[in-house]
Amino acid sequence: MAENILKSAMNNRSVSQILKSYYRVLKLSRKPAREEFLMISKVAGAGIVAIGFVGFVVYILLTELPTWV
């Protein structure tokens, strides 16, 4: 049902209107400052490390726990 609504909305708008809205978004975007980029990188890196650590712990539990039981 959502696909039908999306398709009908796309049919009602012309290609030029869609491109204008994309252009408007691009005009509002900006290059991040160095500090902002470093903070985003640190947070993303910490998330990757945390997910990797959780996966490693689960792997160790699933491989070593059956040998103890």
C-alpha positions in Angstrom: 0.0 0.0 0.0 2.8 2.4 0.8 4.3 1.7 -2.6 1.1 2.8 -4.3 1.0 6.0 -2.3 4.6 6.7 -3.1 4.1 6.0 -6.8 1.1 8.3 -7.0 3.0 11.1 -5.3 5.8 10.7 -7.7 3.4 10.8 -10.7 1.8 14.0 -9.4 5.2 15.8 -9.2 7.1 16.7 -12.3 10.8 15.8 -12.7 11.7 19.5 -12.5 10.0 19.9 -9.1 11.8 16.8 -7.8 15.2 18.1 -9.0 14.5 21.5 -7.5 13.8 19.9 -4.1 17.1 17.9 -4.4 18.9 21.1 -5.3 17.4 22.9 -2.3 18.7 20.1 0.0 22.2 20.3 -1.6 22.3 24.1 -1.1 21.6 23.7 2.6 24.3 21.1 3.1 27.8 22.2 4.2 31.2 20.7 4.7 31.7 19.8 8.4 34.3 21.5 10.4 37.4 19.6 11.4 36.3 19.2 15.0 32.9 18.0 14.0 34.3 15.5 11.6 36.7 14.2 14.2 33.9 13.8 16.8 31.7 11.9 14.3 34.7 9.7 13.4 35.4 8.9 17.1 31.8 8.1 17.9 31.5 5.9 14.8 34.8 4.1 15.6 33.7 3.5 19.2 30.4 2.0 18.0 32.3 -0.3 15.6 34.6 -1.4 18.4 31.7 -2.0 20.8 29.8 -4.1 18.4 32.9 -6.0 17.5 33.6 -6.7 21.2 30.1 -7.9 21.8 30.4 -10.2 18.8 33.7 -11.5 20.1 32.2 -12.2 23.5 29.3 -14.1 21.9 31.7 -16.1 19.7 33.8 -17.1 22.7 30.7 -18.1 24.7 29.3 -20.2 21.9 32.6 -21.9 21.2 33.9 -22.4 24.8 30.7 -22.9 26.8 29.8 -26.2 25.2 33.2 -27.7 26.1 32.6 -26.9 29.8 29.1 -28.5 29.9 
